[in-house]
Amino acid sequence: MLKEFKDFAFKGNMVDLAVGVIIGGAFGKVITSIVNDLIMPPLGLLMGKVNFNEMFIAFDGGHYETREAAKLANVATFNYGAFISTFLDFLIVAFVIFIVVRQLSKFRKKEEPKEKAPATKECPHCLSDIPVQATRCKFCTSELASGSTVSGSIQ
């Protein structure tokens, strides 16, 4: 059982997955910092010096200066400012993942096979399929002009 676990845990795909999860967690923290520390403060300033993390509605109808003050008063709050920040986090992460996946799919895209020239052509006399290089039909023995195509004209 220990050997099976070792084989499972140290397979190449499992290690790649673990590295991806760790890097993804760090990436998420960077995006959260970008949103909370770089994007939201200027956006709040443009909207009249609004701190998005302090935008909330108290369900008891009272007015509290901060979410912490409402929390200390044991009042349930609707924290829509924090939701806006989190949603912006999500949009940025989703956009970056979209770009990365799009680029990876371009790298992985295999060259589509080109259409091959047909190996057979139709005899204009008996309408049988014959090799393209044939100069005489093997079915009706009619002579064909060299390089004749599937034109259907009688020769």
N, C-alpha and C positions, 0 to 999 in steps of 0.2 A: 504494500500500500504506500509506503514511504517513497519507493522508487517511482511509482506511478505519479505521485504528487510532484516529485522532483521533475519528471519528464514534462508534466503539464505546466508547472510554474516557470520553467526555464526554456520553453519553446520560444522561437524567435518572435512569433506573433504576440505572445503574452508579454514579453519584455517590451516590444514596440508599443503595445497598448498602455502599459504602465508608464512609459516615458511620455506618451501622448497625454495621459491624464494629468501627470505632474506639470508638464508644460502648459496644458490648458488651464489648470488652476492658477498658475503664475500669470498667465495671459489675462485671465479674468480679473485678477487683482489690479493689473496695470490699467485695464480698461475702466474699472471702477474708479481708480484714482484719476484718470483722465477726465471722466465725466464729473466726479464730485469736486475735483480741485482745479480743473482747467476750463471746463465748459460751463458748468452751472453758475459759478460766481459771476462771470461777465453777463450771462443770460439773465441772472437775477438783478444785476445792476441796470441792464437795459429795461427791465420790467419794473423799475422803480425801487431798487434796493430790496428785492425780495430774497429771502433765504428759503430755498425750496424745501430743505429738511425741516423747517419750522412751519410749513403750510399744512394746517390740519383743521378739522372741525370737531369740536367736543360734542359728544352725544347728549350731554346733560343741558345743553343750551347756554352754558356759562362761557365766559371769556377768560382764557388763560394765555399768559405771555409766551410760554414755551410748551412744547410737548412734555418736557420733563415736569413742569408744574402741573399739568393735567394728570400725568402719571402718578405724581405724589398725592393728588387728590382722589386717586382711584377712579378716574373718569375714563371711559372708553373713548377713543379718538379714531377719526377717519383720516389717515395720514396720506392724503393725495399728493403732497409734495415729494415724499419719499418714493411713492409709486412712480411719479414722473421721472425721477432720477434713475430708478431701476429699469424703467421701460426704455429710457435712452441708452442705458448700458446694454440692454438686450439688442436694440437696433444696431448699435455699433458692432457688437460681437457677431450678430447675424450677417451684417454686411461684410465684415472681414472674412468670415468663414466662407461666404458666397464667393468672394474674390479668390480665396485660396483654392477652393474646390474647382472653380472655373479654370484656373491656371493649371492645376494638376490634371484635369481632364484633357486640356490641350496637349500637355506633355505625353499623356498616355494614349492619345488618339492615334490609332494605327492608320497607316496609309491604306485608303480604300483600294481594293483590287480594281485595276482598270478593266474595262470590258474587253474581252478578247475578241479578235476577229472570228467570225463564224467559221467552223470547220467544214460545214457542208453548204451546198447551194441547191436550188431546185432546178431540175432539168426543165427547160422551156417546152419540151415536146411531150413528155409523159408525166411531168410534175412530181417525179421521184426525187428523194434527197440523194445527192451524190457529193463526193469530196470536191472541195473548191478547186483543186489543181487538176481535176479530170478534164480531158479533152474529148472524151467520148462517154456517153451515158452507158452504164453497165446494165441498165434495165431494157432500154429500147434501142441501144447501140447507135443513137444519133450522134453525129459529130457536133461538137460544141466549139465555138470560137474561143481561142485562148483568152483567159482573163474575163470570160463572160460572167455576168452577175445574175442576181435573182431579178431579172427584168421581165421575164415572161414573154419576151418577143421570140418569134419563130425564126430560126436561122436557116 
